[in-house]
Amino acid sequence: MVRRTRTADAFTRVAQKSVQQDTASWRLATVTATYTDGTIDISTAHGPVAKVRRMKSYTSPAVNDLVVVLTNADGNWVVVGALATS
């Protein structure tokens, strides 16, 4: 019985990871570095991501900006822009 439970748990973990990887999503991140080639480094709740492409409309990226980031199933990342500060 224990063996079946472990196998079922393993399948559940694999399925959950697969679903998470195959979906598009958005998240918040903080800018940690900016570059002149149209990319920035960000820090997310899941860890740092280097050289993320930013949209043309995000013209003045700055370190510590809180930004909206889009991801897709292919593993592409796009920074939409900074959120307004209050």
N, C-alpha and C positions, 0 to 999 in steps of 0.2 A: 504493500500500500504506500509506503513512504517513497519508494522508487517512482511510482506513478505520479505522486504529488510533485516530486522534484522535476520530472519530465514535463508535466503540465505547466509548472511555474517557468521552466526554461522556455517553453514555446510561447507563453504569454509575454515574457520579456522581449523575445525576438520580434513578436508581432507588434508590440507597442513601439519598439525602436524603429521598425520598418515604417509604421504609419507616421511617426514623427518626422522621419527623414523624407517622406514622399509628399509632404504637404507644404503649401506656401503659408507664410506667416509674417507677422510684423512684431517688432519688439522695440524697446527703448535701449539706448546705449549712450555712453559718454565718449566724446572725442578725446583721444589721447595724443594724437600727432596729426599734423597736416602736411601735405606735399603739393608741389606745383603741377603735378601730372594729373590732377583731378581725383586723387584718392586721399583717404584719411585712414588712420588706425582708430579702432574703437574698442571699448571695453563693455561687454554685455554681462548679464547675470550668469551666462554659461562660460565666460572667459573672454580673453582678448581675441580680436580678429584684425589682421593686418591688411593694409592696402585695399580697402573697400571703396568701390567707385561711388562718387557722389553725383547727384543730379546737377545739371547746369544751373538750375534755379537756386541752389545752395551756394551762393557766390562768395560768401565770407566765412568759411569754416574757422572755428577757433577751438583751441584746447579747452576742455571742460564744458563745451556745448552739450546739452541734452538733445539727442536726435532720434528721429523715427527711422528704423531700419526695416527694409523688406527683404525676405528670403524666399527662395523657391526650391522645388524638389531637386533641381540640378545642382544645388549648392551655391547659387549665385547670391550675392548680397548687394543691395543698393541703399545708400543713405538718402532719404527723401529731403530732410532738412532739419533745422533746429526748431525746437519748441520755444514758444514765447516764455519769458521768465516773468514772474509776478513780483 
